[in-house]
């Protein structure tokens, strides 16, 4: 019905659209042109080398052809032409090859808008406001294009019909409607946080984009009916469009914010002082404040009592004097002096400055925290307590006064004071609610304080933040003389790549469009089409070009003007500030241009190549004469993008044209005869060691001294090869064994088989077993194993080597030509030497390389089908064109593809927002998992196509529970060693023993410095350092620094944390980004979230949280620890994100929240 209405409206308004736009064209060109001509169903009549003629009258060149589509004589085209006022001839402004009419559901009539057919577009809303919005960042839609009742939100999946405006050369949607929607009845609201909420833990809603009955406000527990649409909202796939309470649900609710505002209002003629900010205190300092209550009314009021609401978990606020705490029992044991904890860094504490370190020395009523003092070497040790944190009974500590009874009357005109003290215990801003209870009403006041430490002064910005100026493109000299570097000595003398690799240059039309900030749909209409085999190659080629253009733009921004190089014995050395942070991103072998102006019209250009990189020092190989004659004069430096991987991706797209739909777009499973038809023996497992699980069940065969990404086991070498039907690793669990059997049988080939491996489930071990089985049971097999990164490929090689079931001559490790031998670990160098000669390496039974390096096999003329099996590990981190590089070497009839990875963890790194919006950031693994053939049917995956590993060998159940529920349907089971995961369950600093999770709220300040856009937060950095000291320097069972990992989403925060750790002798602690931690595990993980701007309004989580708004990044961060997770961040900012809200709720409900006052939505749920 909606489509029919849209069709009628489009036909009615079509003439008006055309009239307005033609008028605009006339105004645009009337100054230079005499006449405009629209070309409709015209014919190409002549073709020459670089131009052609339409209807023997209109001249055009290839630049005017939209999308760079090659035209032939006889092709029917549409376009726009102008008559040149000087020459008098017709010249085309725009030419597009005619295509079949787009037929709508209203009868198949062609809907014209400005001489263009309406085209279909499926995408996501990338921005929207009251004036309209954009789909995929390029296609504008006005409010009148939305179907009735649809209020879009960023992330919504929509289907649209768009046209190209000839006056603006941009795409505009004529109609926009949800891609998929459905109704849900009698479902329950799970949570509400701020202006957002969740229904049934699966549907997201935003009150700003939700249609509600008048007067109704959803609350947790409400029974409601919904209409939901498909949308990307963090890890939620559906968004509520409209909501109504069911008949059994409660009616209108009063909003908590309204109650709070009412509480702070003066009542009954009483006026209470509202200056309740204690200011900025140094950690450990005391401050007292007097609040006056004045009765300006005509009635007497009685103050019955004063209360503090326990918002502040550290109890920094109390009643009475800060210097003489009320209730101090004479002779009671007080905390000992604590001075110079970290080498003179933090202000010392007297015995009256208690609870200095927040959770480290916090003593709450009813708790038995250990006392602390300093050893002679300056580190904290626990006394009067055992290793589990239980103190002796004679230790008496005075709690803060949280309630004060008054029973004081205030007559009209009289005043009464209330004394409140603050003892600075936790870093950052903190608030507490003071309740003054009178006989008939209550008045509240918000107490606030900011606590700082001396360490924060070490981390302050060295200069105010000033964004780096965009380099100005200087006018090009009329003559440029280029001097190339001499050929380097060939490191791999056996490597010969006889076949030429195509260049695949960026089309000029697309380059011009992007550089002019134009609409890419004008240049590449295929981007708006639904992905299919027909448009697969041109669509991904366009996305690769968009990514390349973005990379070029970034490198141009890092050009250096007037750089001074240092001359070495062999190379020139260039300092590149920011290189250690990846700004710019350089690799060995990259090309660098050094330019020296000689005169106004002449520039000497010296081409150099990166040979070594040490932090921010780059060694350049240049022409030997230039290197010897360089006298230190300033040079302009320009970096170049290395196109090698891009060219290999383009080649792979050409090579995979022979693939049918059953590989890339399978719709039905056609089974083939099993490759291996033997019988599997009875299930066996080692009985040497048993490990209890969370539910007390004993599991066998968990090695204590393993070094494994999945914390499962490592194979012993020297074992005899098992008989056919037996496993090499007898410790595999049932789902791992099932996966190995499916791979060996290969019944689904060539349709890809997916090994879905959530964190810590033994994915890599399952792959190793599968490779060994194929190698030993299928003598005719030849296996290619690829990963997106060298580190992952090296790990596969090490595991195969350590298995002891391979002959050395069976394995080859193919490295990139530019990879230095020093970067290859010793145990792999024998396999790397076997991979130097690509032709020789290709005949090894097992070949391991990165996806990009696998492109070298195309250059030796390797036939399709040379490899029988391709295993792609960490497949979720590779772009689809990158994954196709190794897959293109398989036979489309009998080749077997195994994709191993996790679509819920980090995906490919894509810099271009345009390429990301059109799907380059979706891996082949993730796209296939969304295919109905690979989706769950009846709660189960098709075992012939997907095996999901569910036994987690890494984390404590308290740490696994939340990510399992959010990302894996609650299916993950704990199978980790109890001795490891329980090792910190009774750590004295844990607020809830047996629950090894802490969320420490720090309301600090986010900062930037110089021209570096990376954020940092000094308060969080200090708190992270304190936790590291408490873990690594405790007396009983200290945690080794190598077992602690610190994740910070910003490089600058990592840098600041390293500064503090170096000062306290803990430089061995690993500090890095989420990407650096994927695939790794640590006993303890501390996560610093950095972002802390509470004043940002709106629902744009990207601007508020930055990297943290990515649910995949959240999933990786919280699944790295084995025994303890500590999250340090601002809960008032993080609560806006669904993932972090779930973590906050989980922490709060289990008593694991420490630090500052929690957000209102958490307090309301208490």
ZAZA-138467 format. One record per residue (C-alpha): x, y, z; residue in three letters. Coordinates in pm, whole numbers, plus 50000, padded with zeros to 5 digits. Each point is the difference from the previous one (the first is absolute). Layout:
N
XYZALA ...
//
This chain:
1166
500005000050000UNK 502825023950091UNK 501774992549675UNK 496895007549801UNK 499515033250180UNK 503635009249939UNK 499604991049633UNK 496965022649959UNK 501725028850182UNK 503104996149787UNK 497945001649679UNK 498105030550121UNK 503135018550109UNK 502234988449713UNK 499265029749766UNK 500605024550285UNK 503364984150079UNK 501085001549636UNK 498935036149955UNK 501855012250309UNK 503204981649918UNK 500075010549636UNK 499615036050113UNK 502964995650230UNK 502104986249716UNK 499155029849780UNK 501125023950273UNK 503224980650050UNK 501194999749644UNK 498445030649836UNK 503075021450060UNK 502324977949793UNK 497704979249781UNK 497215008949766UNK 497954968250011UNK 499474967650196UNK 498954967249845UNK 498794969050177UNK 500974967249838UNK 497354973050023UNK 500454966449836UNK 502775014249782UNK 502444977249818UNK 503794998649993UNK 500875003649632UNK 503815004249995UNK 502914988750218UNK 503575012349981UNK 503004994750227UNK 498965022950285UNK 496705015449891UNK 496764991749823UNK 496905014549839UNK 496354996150095UNK 497415003249723UNK 502875013149782UNK 499555033450173UNK 501084998750365UNK 503684997150089UNK 501044981550321UNK 503104985650167UNK 500344971050244UNK 500065024550292UNK 496365008649943UNK 498834963750011UNK 498564991950341UNK 501714971150174UNK 502674997749729UNK 497834974549814UNK 501534992449655UNK 497615009249720UNK 499674983849658UNK 498515012049674UNK 496284994250015UNK 499685003550377UNK 496945019250116UNK 500875028150242UNK 498415027950200UNK 501715031950099UNK 500315037450000UNK 501745021349736UNK 500715037149951UNK 500725021149693UNK 503325017750027UNK 499535037349949UNK 503405002949826UNK 500244968849784UNK 496284995749945UNK 500094962050035UNK 498344977250253UNK 502084986050286UNK 498814974150253UNK 500095008550368UNK 498834966150113UNK 499424967049821UNK 498524968350147UNK 499334967349827UNK 496284993049990UNK 498744971150217UNK 496734982150043UNK 497255020350159UNK 499494996650375UNK 496494986950045UNK 498225006750323UNK 497154981750163UNK 497455024549864UNK 499704984949654UNK 503504999949853UNK 499975035249857UNK 503325017649973UNK 500305027150265UNK 502145028049864UNK 501705026550201UNK 502225023349809UNK 500334976149707UNK 501324972850230UNK 498424967250094UNK 499514992650366UNK 502584975550126UNK 499744976550297UNK 502225005150302UNK 500394979450316UNK 502115014650277UNK 500125014550349UNK 499115034650122UNK 503325016650085UNK 498615033350120UNK 496625016650039UNK 498275030050151UNK 496765019449956UNK 501075011849654UNK 500714965249864UNK 502994977150001UNK 502444978749804UNK 500144963449902UNK 503514985349980UNK 501345035650050UNK 499255009249638UNK 496274998649918UNK 497935028150146UNK 496384994450095UNK 497595028450087UNK 497324995150268UNK 497274996449738UNK 501774969449856UNK 499374979750317UNK 497094975950001UNK 497185008050239UNK 500784993250367UNK 503744994649942UNK 502285021550219UNK 503544989449902UNK 502994997050225UNK 503684995849928UNK 500694963149934UNK 496574991049855UNK 500024976949698UNK 497845015049725UNK 498994994049642UNK 499745030449780UNK 499525011649644UNK 502345027649892UNK 500805021449699UNK 503025020549894UNK 499415037450000UNK 501585014449680UNK 500475034150158UNK 501854988250309UNK 501344966749872UNK 498954983250319UNK 497564972650092UNK 496725007350175UNK 497474975050128UNK 496445002749874UNK 498664974450249UNK 501424984350316UNK 498494972050208UNK 501304974150252UNK 501704970149844UNK 498424975050240UNK 497545004250284UNK 497794977950217UNK 497635001150297UNK 500744987350351UNK 497194995850254UNK 500124997750379UNK 503755003950044UNK 501635015050305UNK 502195031050031UNK 503384988050128UNK 501635033050088UNK 499805037549947UNK 503155021450008UNK 499655037149935UNK 498065004949679UNK 500654964249882UNK 498964965350106UNK 499774963449908UNK 497084976049966UNK 500464962550059UNK 503795005249995UNK 499785000349619UNK 498215031549877UNK 501455034950043UNK 497875031350026UNK 500665037250022UNK 497335022250153UNK 500925027149749UNK 499064977349707UNK 497194979850155UNK 496285004649944UNK 498254997350339UNK 496415004950121UNK 499455033950161UNK 501095000450363UNK 501774966349993UNK 503674996150096UNK 501504964849989UNK 501524986150317UNK 501884967650073UNK 497594971050035UNK 497225015149785UNK 498134976149774UNK 499805016049655UNK 499244993949633UNK 502445012049735UNK 500575005549633UNK 503724994949940UNK 502225005749698UNK 503434986949906UNK 502705023850123UNK 503645000350111UNK 499895012950359UNK 503174988350170UNK 499634962050022UNK 496215001649958UNK 498574991749657UNK 496485013950056UNK 498675033950105UNK 496525007650129UNK 498105023749772UNK 496885002950215UNK 499034986650342UNK 496744996850191UNK 499394985550349UNK 498064967450016UNK 496734999350193UNK 501664985350307UNK 502815025350001UNK 500085030050226UNK 498995033649864UNK 501765033150014UNK 503165001350208UNK 501705030250148UNK 503455004749860UNK 502854996250255UNK 501545032949876UNK 496825018550096UNK 500084984850351UNK 503625010250042UNK 499375035949892UNK 497105002150243UNK 502194986750280UNK 502545028149954UNK 497375027450023UNK 499575020350320UNK 496714993850178UNK 497875014150282UNK 501695033749998UNK 503384984650082UNK 503035012449807UNK 503074977550001UNK 503385011049877UNK 500714985749654UNK 503775005349991UNK 500954963950063UNK 503164995649791UNK 503054991550211UNK 502345010649723UNK 503164981749896UNK 501744979950273UNK 503274981449995UNK 499704962850059UNK 499884994750378UNK 499025036050091UNK 497045009850220UNK 497465027649953UNK 497055011750210UNK 496885018349886UNK 497175016550194UNK 496555000849843UNK 497535025150140UNK 496274994050012UNK 497915031550033UNK 496275000750067UNK 498455028649802UNK 496494986550035UNK 497335004850262UNK 500014964750145UNK 502424981750227UNK 501684969549841UNK 501774971350173UNK 503174984749854UNK 499814963650107UNK 503204986749848UNK 502695004449732UNK 500984971349772UNK 502564992449728UNK 498624978249721UNK 503084978049946UNK 500515011049640UNK 503705002650080UNK 501224964450048UNK 503165012150174UNK 498085019550270UNK 502025031649951UNK 497235021550152UNK 498894998850363UNK 498425021850269UNK 502045018450258UNK 503525014250003UNK 502574986949757UNK 502765003650258UNK 498194983150287UNK 497664973449869UNK 497004995350229UNK 499824966550162UNK 503784996050009UNK 500564975450280UNK 502965008350217UNK 502764975049951UNK 498524985549684UNK 502554987449752UNK 500405024049708UNK 501634994449663UNK 503805003350006UNK 501955027049823UNK 500294994549624UNK 502585022249830UNK 501745001349665UNK 498254969149868UNK 501395002949652UNK 503455014950029UNK 498965034150124UNK 497095003249765UNK 496825000250206UNK 499445022350300UNK 500584981950328UNK 497174992250237UNK 499835005350371UNK 498014976150210UNK 497005022749958UNK 500194998549620UNK 498304966649959UNK 498804981449692UNK 502475017449773UNK 499984976249709UNK 496294995149949UNK 499574962649964UNK 503494993050122UNK 499445011450359UNK 496265005550008UNK 498454987850324UNK 496254997350001UNK 497824991050293UNK 499724962750022UNK 503074992749784UNK 503354985950110UNK 502595015749771UNK 503704995150085UNK 502145027750141UNK 502845013049782UNK 503405014550066UNK 503225005149813UNK 502914976049976UNK 503485013750013UNK 500144999749621UNK 496975022249972UNK 497374975449893UNK 496784991950178UNK 499644968250201UNK 497094985250185UNK 500194995750377UNK 497604986550252UNK 498474979549721UNK 500464967349824UNK 500354994649625UNK 496264999549959UNK 499665034450147UNK 498484990950338UNK 501205023550274UNK 500434992950369UNK 497025006350227UNK 501785025950214UNK 500215024649712UNK 497415027450061UNK 499315027049742UNK 497585028850041UNK 497305001749732UNK 498835032949855UNK 496845015250150UNK 497344995449731UNK 496905009950202UNK 499665027250261UNK 496895003650215UNK 499125036350080UNK 496395005050122UNK 500615037649974UNK 497245025349949UNK 500475030349776UNK 497655028450085UNK 499145026849745UNK 503005023049948UNK 502454976050168UNK 503004981449853UNK 501514965850052UNK 503294986349867UNK 501044965349886UNK 503704991349998UNK 501204977049722UNK 503614988649953UNK 501754984649706UNK 503064977750004UNK 501514996549652UNK 500384962849934UNK 499224993049634UNK 501455017649697UNK 497725021049779UNK 496705017750050UNK 497434984950232UNK 496525009250121UNK 497914990550301UNK 496365007350079UNK 499335016550337UNK 496454994750127UNK 498615024050258UNK 496894983450138UNK 497365022450157UNK 496724989450159UNK 497905002849683UNK 502495001549713UNK 503614993949894UNK 502435024249834UNK 503134987949822UNK 503325015849915UNK 502694986649767UNK 503464999150159UNK 502884999749752UNK 503784998250014UNK 502914996049759UNK 502984979550122UNK 503405001549830UNK 503404984350061UNK 503545012449949UNK 500554974049729UNK 497425017049780UNK 502265030449974UNK 502554978149821UNK 497474992149729UNK 498635034449917UNK 500135011449636UNK 503375014249902UNK 498205024249766UNK 496355009049931UNK 498344978749737UNK 500125015549655UNK 499004978149702UNK 502764996249746UNK 499615023049703UNK 499094983049676UNK 503045001649770UNK 499575025549724UNK 500504985549654UNK 502755021549855UNK 499935007349626UNK 501764972849811UNK 503235008649831UNK 499974999149625UNK 502954976150002UNK 500714972050249UNK 503194979749973UNK 499644966450178UNK 502974980450125UNK 499204964450104UNK 501784980050268UNK 502304972649885UNK 498704964750008UNK 500474984250343UNK 501964968150048UNK 497514972049950UNK 499304983050331UNK 498004971349855UNK 502124989949703UNK 497824969649933UNK 496815020149965UNK 498885005249641UNK 496555012749905UNK 499954998349619UNK 496385010549943UNK 499075036650004UNK 497585012750264UNK 497465024149854UNK 500035036350115UNK 496235005350044UNK 500195038150026UNK 497255020450163UNK 497615012349727UNK 500425037149946UNK 496245006050022UNK 499884984250345UNK 503095018850115UNK 498535033149886UNK 496704991950169UNK 501614992150337UNK 502435029149995UNK 497075023449925UNK 497984984350286UNK 497494988649741UNK 497484971950014UNK 501674966949919UNK 496704985749878UNK 500315023549704UNK 503344985149900UNK 499304964250114UNK 496264992149993UNK 500784963350073UNK 500655009650363UNK 496305005850049UNK 499024965949874UNK 499474969150212UNK 503174979350000UNK 499784971049756UNK 502254979149780UNK 499225023249709UNK 501375031350167UNK 502414983250241UNK 503275009249825UNK 499175036049899UNK 498495007850340UNK 502984987750204UNK 502465015849755UNK 498285033350063UNK 500204994850376UNK 503704991949978UNK 500595031949802UNK 498095020350260UNK 502204985250272UNK 503115007549797UNK 498965036349947UNK 499475003950374UNK 503424985250074UNK 501605023949751UNK 498235029350161UNK 501244990550347UNK 503564996749877UNK 499845034249834UNK 498995014850336UNK 503244986850150UNK 502275016049741UNK 502965017950159UNK 501225033749880UNK 503645009450049UNK 501074967450167UNK 503624996250108UNK 501414965249949UNK 503034984250162UNK 502594983449781UNK 501114965750106UNK 502664976749862UNK 497524982749768UNK 496625017050037UNK 498435033750060UNK 498055001850324UNK 496725018850031UNK 498165007950324UNK 496234996149956UNK 498125012950303UNK 496934979050078UNK 501304969549815UNK 499924979150318UNK 496275007550020UNK 499374990149639UNK 499795036049879UNK 501024993849724UNK 500024962649957UNK 503254989649833UNK 501404965849915UNK 503334987449877UNK 500115003349624UNK 497725030549982UNK 500955027349755UNK 500865035150124UNK 500595030449778UNK 502585026150109UNK 499555032649808UNK 502535028049968UNK 499035031949816UNK 502855011149774UNK 498275029449837UNK 496505013449957UNK 499254975849718UNK 502304971050087UNK 499764974750284UNK 502334970950063UNK 498144969650129UNK 501964972350168UNK 498134967350047UNK 500904980350310UNK 498784967750154UNK 499464991850366UNK 502544974350114UNK 499825001850380UNK 497565014350256UNK 500955006450364UNK 497205017650189UNK 499965034149826UNK 503274996349807UNK 499774988349638UNK 502984988349796UNK 499705008349629UNK 501894983849715UNK 500605027249738UNK 502245005649700UNK 503574994750118UNK 501295032449846UNK 497245020250165UNK 500654982350331UNK 503705008349991UNK 499435035849888UNK 497225008950243UNK 501155028750222UNK 497005003750230UNK 497915023449786UNK 496224999950066UNK 497874977649782UNK 496284995849949UNK 498874964550078UNK 497014982949841UNK 498884964750092UNK 498504976049748UNK 497354973650047UNK 501204964449940UNK 497464985949753UNK 501284964349994UNK 497264984350214UNK 497325020249820UNK 501254987749662UNK 499944964250122UNK 496425005050120UNK 498975013149658UNK 501694970149838UNK 498164976450234UNK 496695015949902UNK 500834992249637UNK 501084964550083UNK 496864991650198UNK 497705006949708UNK 500034962349943UNK 498354994850338UNK 496304993149991UNK 497345010050245UNK 500644968650205UNK 503275015250128UNK 499235036750054UNK 496185000949999UNK 498824965150098UNK 496254995250023UNK 499844962050028UNK 502404973550124UNK 500994973749745UNK 501824971850174UNK 502884981849837UNK 501494966150076UNK 502285001450308UNK 503695004149921UNK 500954976950287UNK 497734970150055UNK 501744983250292UNK 498364993250333UNK 500755019450314UNK 501044980350303UNK 498365002150344UNK 500265033050187UNK 503135000250214UNK 501515025150234UNK 503035001650222UNK 499314992150366UNK 503225015050132UNK 498545032350132UNK 496515011550071UNK 498785035550025UNK 496775009250173UNK 497655023949825UNK 497815026550152UNK 497284974850071UNK 502374975750167UNK 500234975349711UNK 503474985949946UNK 501565005149659UNK 503074981249890UNK 503175009449827UNK 500555036650073UNK 503705007450000UNK 501295023850263UNK 503125011949818UNK 498405006049664UNK 500715031449801UNK 496915003349792UNK 497815026949857UNK 496984980250110UNK 501494988350333UNK 499344964049915UNK 503064979249925UNK 503164995649796UNK 500864967549828UNK 503024980650117UNK 502634992149739UNK 501374965949925UNK 496714981250012UNK 499284972449753UNK 497485008949730UNK 496534988150105UNK 498154974749791UNK 497395012449750UNK 496825008850184UNK 501925011750307UNK 500725036050102UNK 503505014150031UNK 498815020750295UNK 497914977650224UNK 499005029550219UNK 497605015249748UNK 496485005750123UNK 496914987049813UNK 499395031449791UNK 503675001549899UNK 499954963649896UNK 496835005549800UNK 501665028849813UNK 503064978749913UNK 497804972249865UNK 498055024249781UNK 503175015149858UNK 501544966349921UNK 496824987249832UNK 499565032049796UNK 496444992049898UNK 499015036749957UNK 502835009149760UNK 500415024149826UNK 497515018550222UNK 502075014750286UNK 499964982350335UNK 500095023550304UNK 501664993250332UNK 498395025550232UNK 502455005050285UNK 499005024150282UNK 502785012050232UNK 502024973450178UNK 498184970249844UNK 503014983449836UNK 499445010449639UNK 503684999049906UNK 500494965950160UNK 497044986849801UNK 501555013749681UNK 503334983450077UNK 498274966650052UNK 498065004349674UNK 503175008049803UNK 501804969850144UNK 497074977349918UNK 499845012549639UNK 503774996649965UNK 500194964350129UNK 496674985449882UNK 499855015549652UNK 503344993449827UNK 498895018549686UNK 499235031950190UNK 501925032649988UNK 499075025550268UNK 500315037949991UNK 499585016750342UNK 499565037850000UNK 499415027150260UNK 499665037949971UNK 503145006550210UNK 503534986750035UNK 499604993950373UNK 497004977149945UNK 501784981649717UNK 503094995250218UNK 497814986050277UNK 498574973649765UNK 503534990149894UNK 501234997750358UNK 497044978250098UNK 500564976749703UNK 503704998050085UNK 499324993250368UNK 497524972549918UNK 502814976249908UNK 497864983849730UNK 501485017449695UNK 503174994849805UNK 502045031449958UNK 499914997149621UNK 496204999749999UNK 499565035950122UNK 500925033149834UNK 499505034850142UNK 499715025749721UNK 500885035150121UNK 499715033449825UNK 503175010049816UNK 500405030550223UNK 499794980950330UNK 503365000950174UNK 501544967650120UNK 500415015250347UNK 496195001850030UNK 499694962349949UNK 500324979350316UNK 502814974650003UNK 497874968549993UNK 498305011249677UNK 503055010149799UNK 500464965249852UNK 496435001049871UNK 500475035749875UNK 503034989849797UNK 497844973549839UNK 497595027749902UNK 502515022549826UNK 499544983149663UNK 496285004349938UNK 499854973349732UNK 501764974850222UNK 497975010050305UNK 496724994449817UNK 500754962749977UNK 500304995250375UNK 497104981250155UNK 499265028750241UNK 500675036449914UNK 499405028350250UNK 499905036949907UNK 498035031850046UNK 497075006049769UNK 501935027049817UNK 503134979149950UNK 497884972349851UNK 499635023449701UNK 503534990449894UNK 498694965949892UNK 498075017349722UNK 503265014249866UNK 501594965949943UNK 497134987849784UNK 498674975450256UNK 497004981749862UNK 496625002950162UNK 499454969750222UNK 503684995750088UNK 499015001850366UNK 497244976550111UNK 499275016950334UNK 500185036450115UNK 499815007350373UNK 499425036750077UNK 500625007150369UNK 498815032550161UNK 497755003249695UNK 497925026750171UNK 502955024349986UNK 500494998549622UNK 498065020649749UNK 498134978849749UNK 502355008549707UNK 502984991450224UNK 498434966650090UNK 499484992649631UNK 503755001149927UNK 500594964550132UNK 496504987749914UNK 500515007849632UNK 502644972649983UNK 497404973050071UNK 497974979749755UNK 496405012049981UNK 498894964049972UNK 501914980550262UNK 502015024550211UNK 499315001550371UNK 499815032950190UNK 500175002350380UNK 499385034150155UNK 500925002350367UNK 499265030450211UNK 497465019650198UNK 497735025749831UNK 499305014950345UNK 503605011350048UNK 502025026549820UNK 499505001349626UNK 502215013549721UNK 501695033750040UNK 498365023849750UNK 500975036850000UNK 497555013449742UNK 496595007750150UNK 498504997249652UNK 501484965449945UNK 498864990150349UNK 496465012349932UNK 499764979649680UNK 501234967750160UNK 503794996849974UNK 500184996150379UNK 497834968649987UNK 502174969049970UNK 499094970049789UNK 499524980650324UNK 497535025450137UNK 498105003049672UNK 499604962449970UNK 498864997150362UNK 497155023849911UNK 499014977249712UNK 496844979750083UNK 501884968449909UNK 502515006850281UNK 497515013950250UNK 498494981150288UNK 496964979349917UNK 498054988650303UNK 502745012950228UNK 502754979649833UNK 502475005749718UNK 500184975949708UNK 502824976950119UNK 501114994049642UNK 500825037049961UNK 500645014850346UNK 501484987450325UNK 499865023650295UNK 502524993550275UNK 498415006750338UNK 502464987450262UNK 502065029150132UNK 503444990750140UNK 501025035150103UNK 497805019750238UNK 498274998850336UNK 496244995149972UNK 499335034750144UNK 502055015349718UNK 498554977849730UNK 496355003650090UNK 499425035049860UNK 501684996349657UNK 498434965749963UNK 496555015150051UNK 500605030949785UNK 501784984449703UNK 499654962150003UNK 496454992850109UNK 501114989050347UNK 501444967949855UNK 503615002150123UNK 500944974950269UNK 502875003750247UNK 502704973549967UNK 502975019650135UNK 502404987850266UNK 498585009050338UNK 503465005450148UNK 500625028049749UNK 496655017449974UNK 499384998750377UNK 503475012850090UNK 498805035750064UNK 496474993150122UNK 501005008950356UNK 502265029149920UNK 499645024650285UNK 499005028949771UNK 496994982449851UNK 496765015650124UNK 498234966449957UNK 502104969550076UNK 499634972449744UNK 498965025349731UNK 503285010749830UNK 498675031249829UNK 500355036750094UNK 498525030149829UNK 501805029950148UNK 498235032449917UNK 502325029549937UNK 498475032949886UNK 503225014249862UNK 500725023349708UNK 500754989649644UNK 502855019949841UNK 502075003749687UNK 503345016949950UNK 501975016549723UNK 498704990449657UNK 499394963950101UNK 496294990849975UNK 500394970450237UNK 498185003150335UNK 501334993450350UNK 498625002150354UNK 502555006550281UNK 497644990250284UNK 499294966149846UNK 503704994549929UNK 500875005550367UNK 497234976450116UNK 501234973349757UNK 503525003850136UNK 498744996050357UNK 498264967449917UNK 503164987149833UNK 502015007550314UNK 497434983050222UNK 500114968649783UNK 503704997549918UNK 501385011750335UNK 497834982150250UNK 501724978250261UNK 498144967449942UNK 500014985249649UNK 500735031849802UNK 498894999649640UNK 502874999649753UNK 500085031749784UNK 499994978049690UNK 496614986350111UNK 498415034850004UNK 498705016549686UNK 498745035749972UNK 497665008949715UNK 499575036449902UNK 498105009349684UNK 502265030149931UNK 503734999649939UNK 500585031350205UNK 498384984150306UNK 502264969849956UNK 502985023349989UNK 498985018050321UNK 499414967150184UNK 503444987549897UNK 501555031550147UNK 498444992450339UNK 500844963049988UNK 503625007849921UNK 500195022150312UNK 498854971450223UNK 502134972949838UNK 497224982049812UNK 501095005949642UNK 499494963249914UNK 496225003850009UNK 498534998549651UNK 498125031849904UNK 498265003549666UNK 496855004149795UNK 497194974849965UNK 501384989549661UNK 503334990850159UNK 498224977150248UNK 497774980649757UNK 500984963450016UNK 501945004850325UNK 499164992850362UNK 501245011950341UNK 499314990350357UNK 498925035850072UNK 498645025949759UNK 499575036550095UNK 497975020649753UNK 500245038149997UNK 497155014549795UNK 501375036149992UNK 496975019249867UNK 498385022050265UNK 498105028949840UNK 496644999450178UNK 498775032049833UNK 499624985249650UNK 496334998549910UNK 498274977449749UNK 500164963549907UNK 503155000649787UNK 502074975250198UNK 502895003249754UNK 500625036250101UNK 499514992450372UNK 501804966850037UNK 502154997849686UNK 501474965249959UNK 498054987150298UNK 496675001649814UNK 501014969449794UNK 498444968850159UNK 502624977349841UNK 502755019950168UNK 498164997150332UNK 499674962449956UNK 503724995549938UNK 500965021750298UNK 497884982450262UNK 500844964549883UNK 503805002550040UNK 500324993450378UNK 500184966150168UNK 499595008950367UNK 499325037450045UNK 498525028749801UNK 500265036150119UNK 498265027149799UNK 500935036050077UNK 497785026349841UNK 497335026450030UNK 496684982050052UNK 497985031349919UNK 501414999349646UNK 500234962349952UNK 496384994250104UNK 498935015049666UNK 501404969749818UNK 497924967950015UNK 503034977750055UNK 501495020350282UNK 496565005450151UNK 499634962350021UNK 503444997850163UNK 499135027550247UNK 496704983450087UNK 501744966450040UNK 502685015250227UNK 497515019850206UNK 497694970450058UNK 502914978750120UNK 501555025950230UNK 503015005649777UNK 499605037549947UNK 502535022850169UNK 501145035949971UNK 497805029649908UNK 496255003450028UNK 498144977049758UNK 497635012949728UNK 496405006650094UNK 498674970249802UNK 502144976350208UNK 498895015850325UNK 496384997449889UNK 500384962849933UNK 501414993350346UNK 
//
